[in-house]
């Protein structure tokens, strides 16, 4: 259906000597019917994406913004990343709608929103838009903010460049995977510019105030957090596909594969222990005190006693 609608829009514009590129197009309503709970099922979202790819200036639901991404929330609500009003050099904006596509509130951000998979959990945590309790957490390229989910009031903002994900433990504490970088030496939110000596950082934050309880530099981003179990991982595989073959003169110059797993104390951020190997797995699976390492030709399970 979205492809058909795009074709019809193109035909209609052609009759007036116009193209989709550069044309301002208004989309009224984002859900396929009133009061639906899941806006991810709406074909309007795909339609907006297709029109945007073709260069259209898309307005939606009379909000007069260019919607870049959608982040589904609970109770039928949704947050949208906006690139600002067409024709203006506006900063990024997050807009929260209810399940009837009525705007609840919007908030301006300082920088562009970092890449991420909506509010879904990834290897390095959820983000860049995460609903937890009565708070909406949003991180852009250099600031993490906490907003009241009902009113949109900013509870706190924490400058932090290169945030890649958020974790929450069972005691409602917030853990942030971020970096020691600044806006000049972070190239991508999930790729650290090592030439600037930028390192991965884990922050434990009090959700109500944004106060940093402790800061740790475990060497890699946290990949697993469950209760008292927090693991950070460093790894490198010079030949992950087994297809790159170097001649003998280059083998000695190539960086060696390695794996380092660090367990972090949630009380103070200190390293409890680390485990190293001179090879790199293709995948890791954590389950509290059990770690499964999947290598190209072997599966290894590590398990340790804990109090």
Secondary structure, DSSP 4 states (H G I P E B T S, - for coil): -HHHHHHHHHHHHHHTT--STT-EEEE--SSSSTT-S-GGG-HHHHHHHHHHHTT-EEEETT----EEEEEE-STT-EEEEE--STTS-PPPEEEEE-TTS-EEEEEE-SSPBPP--TT-EETTEE-SEEEETTEEEEEBSSEEEEEETTT--EEEEEE-TT--EEEE-TT--EEEEEES--TTTEEETTEE-GGGT--EEEEEE-TTT--EEEEE--SS-EEEEETTEEEEEEEE-TTTTS-----HHHHTTSPPPEEEEEEE-TTT--EEEEEEESS--SEEEEETTEEEEE-SS-EEEEE----
